[in-house]
Each structure stands twice: as structure tokens, then as C-alpha cells.
Amino acid sequence: MSDSPSPSLTRRDFLSTSAKLGAFIAAAPYIARGADGAKTADQVNVALIGCGEQGRILTNAALPIPGVRFKAVCDIWPYNLTRTERLLKKFGHEAVPYEDYRELLANVKDLDAVIIATPDFKHSEHTVAALKAGKHVYCEKLMSNTIEGARAMVVAARETKKLLQLGHQRRSNPRYRHAKDQIVTGNRILGRVTNITGQWHRAVTDDFGFPNGQGLSEAKLAQYGFANMHEFRNWRWFKKYAGGPMSDLGAHQIDVYNWMLGSNPRSCVASGGVDYYKTHEWYDNAIAIFEYPTKEGIVRATYDVLTTTSAGGGYHEYFMGDEGSLKISENPKYTKLYREARAPEWDQWAAKGIVASPLSGEGAPPPVKPWEKVGVKKLGGPSKAVVDVRETAALSAWDIPVTLDKAIHQPHLENFFDAIRKGTPLNCPGESAFATAVTILKINESIAAQKQLSFAPSDFTA
Ligand SMILES: NC(=O)c1ccc[n+]([C@@H]2O[C@H](COP(=O)([O-])OP(=O)(O)OC[C@H]3O[C@@H](n4cnc5c(N)ncnc54)[C@H](O)[C@@H]3O)[C@@H](O)[C@H]2O)c1
């Protein structure tokens, strides 16, 4: 699972996560060498701000990328700072540790880029400062927990002419890119897309803890804007720091809706509440409905995030057209294509390597019979009734013949570093991530207002 660190992180879990992380890095195919000499032409010097779960996942994903060199790490929590510093050292990166990002930006020489993986309420401050210090920025999603914060990031990137990539990593996943370029938009294999559903269903989780003796002092927590250790560790559930599960999990998937359709919604209505947890502020279960205007007509889209049950098939996005459907997920085991019986044959697309032949074997639906394509079936017997079978015809299941053979965040980081080194266009620049942030933040607004809210096209422009 890409998002939301392991459900409950008690001391024991912490240690076990550390061990697994060490094992993962030890198995990494590329091990960076020490950088004693001068900076090479393709070297990108990087600092990491925010060394928590996602900071280390991004570090892991960046380590195999040739030419990437970590020069500094920053975190207000010594526990996480030291862990990340040590991990980098194992692989030849002498990253100087900082508590205060301002000192890092002022003191680290030859720094090209900053990766930001702090809680959402700090993204804008950290990103704007890094851009103004002349660094390119890769910042985690959700861009910001406020529209003003997100807008300031886009404006700073524009003014400084530095690159700003947001961490909606599905946009660089080759399977998602193939689905968009070759199936949904290019070739229009699904026909006219009329509906989308999407979900992230997750079982009940415990709150995060911290190892004995490793808590931050009250003064330090207050200095950095946290009320206490519980909120510091579980910031995603509190309104001051983040947007709750819709922004934590839904951000990825609703970003895919906007990106895949090439459109932003015109309205949003949502329902949700703090139905289950006693120590959280944000809606634990929420359901949203969007209307997307497209050239071919309206697309109605639903999305639900549940954090009290994992039933219903985990997390995926499901694009439904009149000729076929695409069920796609960052987890490849949930990805599948379905052809409507009335659609033209897909063998031509299989021959070109755009879709893969229907699965046979366990779990595969039965092949479509010729009479099912006709759409009517004559029954025998005296009534000679004619039954319309179009609605019940089985859909044949197909695959996407593209796999990702590296960590899920690596292609998105590669895209960022290619943009720095070669001018490759960013897959998720600030402007389009801004539209996603506007879309997501409206869900919580609609829940609070208990009504449908509209978007003006200008809302999506920073
Ligand atoms: N793209 C993805 O798939 C994905 C997955 C998980 C998290 N995320 C995002 O990554 C970010 C971090 O999430 P996480 O799960 O790692 O959280 P986390 O709580 O594990 O880590 C956050 C880290 O930031 C540090 N921090 C807090 N305030 C700071 C400050 N002012 N200066 C420096 N460091 C500070 C904390 O000490 C902590 O180490 C969030 O924006 C989250 O939405 C993205």
C-alpha cells in the first residue's frame, strides 16, 4: 500500500519497520558511491525535509536513480532524523542533519533540489522557501491543506522559474500512463466514458505511537505548531494539519479522475462523518459524487473512502464506458479491463500489445457466446418468448500488458530529475496539482455544508 504508513506504529512495529526498510535498501540494485570529487554533469544534489515514513520511502525510491546525491536531511524529530541519516550513510551519502529547514537552505552548498515529505500543513511554507532559495522542489501530496497555501506554491514556482512536482505518483506509473494514453484517451477503447467509481477501503487501525523516551518536549512541539505528541504522530486526522482520509487517500485517486478525463468537475456533493473513531477530528468515512463536463457529455463520478472496513476490494479507480471498463489500481492485482459484448473485437488491440488476451483459468468470466453479441435470445417452448440478453451478457476480462518493475515512487522521482537534467516535462506540475487540491478540499466543504457545491472554471487556476 503506497499511502498511509502501516496502520499502527507502536514501538515494536517501529523496530520491525526499520528492519524491513534496511533489508529493502540492502537489496537495492544501485548503491550510490561516496561523492568526494567534484559534482559531475548529471549529478543532482538533493535534500530531504521530513524524514518520516514517506520521507524514507522516497529516499529508498531515489537511491537507485543514478546521479542523485543526498546532501542534507531535515526533521524536527531527532528519532526520524537520525534513522534517515544513518540509512543514507550506509549507501555512501553523507547527508548533513538539520532541525531547521531554513538553516539547511542557507548553508548547504551546491544544492539543486529539495524533496518535501512533511505533514500537509507545512508543505506551502517549506516549498515556497525552497523555491525562493533557488531549489527545484518535489513535494508530497496533498499540495496543501488550504487553497491559499497551494496557490502560494504555484505562484512561487512561477516567479522563481524553478520546477515544482507534486507527489501524485500514479501519473508517472507506466501502467497508468499506458491506460490513459493508449486505452482511455488514445484509441478510446472504452468508448464514451460515462461513469467513474473509486474507493479506498481500509480496516480499522490503531493510532500511531512512539518509542518510550523519544517524545518531543512540549516546548518543541509548540515551537513547530503541534498541540501534543498524539497530534504530532497522528496529524492526518486533525483539521489544523491536514484534510483527513479524503485528502490523504482520495487525493491520489481523484487526481487520477481529473488527469485521465482531462477535465475538472463542475460540482461536488458529499456525505461523511466522524462515525467511528473517538480521538480524531476528520471524517473517517466519506462518500463524494462529482459531475465532470467533457466534450462528449457529463461523466458522473463517485468516490468513497472508508477507514473502518477493508471489505469491497481495497483501493482502485474504475472508468466505465459504453464499450468497456478499466479497473485500475496502484496495486496491479486489482487492475483489469472488461469489454462490453457489443463493442468491436479487441483482438486488434491485443495484436498491437495495447491490451492482453483474456485470462483463462480460475476467476476468469466465461467467454462471450455469439448469441450474446446479437442481444436477443429465442427461448424454446410454446411461448417462443424473445429475451433481451444484452444486459446480462458476460464481460470478457483483459489485462494491461505493462508492469512496473521498480518502487512505485521511482518513476515519478525519475521524471522530476529528468526535468531538472534534460528539461523533460513534469508529469505533475504545480498548476495541475492545484486543480486536484481544489477538487479534494471541496469534498470536506460539501460535507460540512451538507449540500452540493459548484466549481467555477476559474477556481482551478492559481
Ligand atoms: N505519495 C504517497 O503515496 C504518500 C504516502 C504517504 C504519505 N504521503 C505524504 O507524505 C507526507 C508525510 O507523510 P508521512 O506519512 O511520512 O508522515 P510522518 O508523520 O511519518 O512524517 C512526517 C515527518 O515530518 C516531520 N516534521 C514535522 N514538522 C516538521 C517541520 N516543521 N520541519 C521538518 N520536519 C517536520 C516529522 O517529524 C516526521 O518525521 C504527507 O504530506 C503525506 O500526505 C504521500
The ligand as an ORCA input file, in Angstrom:
! r2SCAN-3c Opt
* xyz 0 1
  N       2.606      9.763     -2.254
  C       2.267      8.844     -1.363
  O       1.933      7.709     -1.711
  C       2.277      9.207      0.098
  C       2.173      8.205      1.069
  C       2.217      8.562      2.422
  C       2.353      9.890      2.781
  N       2.427     10.839      1.815
  C       2.584     12.260      2.191
  O       3.898     12.447      2.717
  C       3.875     13.431      3.737
  C       4.470     12.847      5.016
  O       3.663     11.768      5.457
  P       4.249     10.638      6.411
  O       3.318      9.505      6.328
  O       5.683     10.390      6.113
  O       4.123     11.356      7.840
  P       5.068     11.128      9.100
  O       4.356     11.722     10.248
  O       5.513      9.714      9.176
  O       6.360     12.005      8.756
  C       6.360     13.413      8.785
  C       7.742     13.858      9.234
  O       7.818     15.292      9.133
  C       8.484     15.759     10.290
  N       8.146     17.160     10.500
  C       7.006     17.691     11.022
  N       7.092     19.026     11.027
  C       8.298     19.354     10.508
  C       8.965     20.594     10.268
  N       8.395     21.762     10.554
  N      10.199     20.546      9.716
  C      10.789     19.358      9.429
  N      10.219     18.167      9.652
  C       8.980     18.170     10.180
  C       8.033     14.838     11.401
  O       8.897     14.873     12.485
  C       8.027     13.496     10.690
  O       9.277     12.858     10.767
  C       2.429     13.879      3.848
  O       2.217     15.019      3.070
  C       1.645     12.728      3.263
  O       0.398     13.116      2.725
  C       2.402     10.523      0.493
*
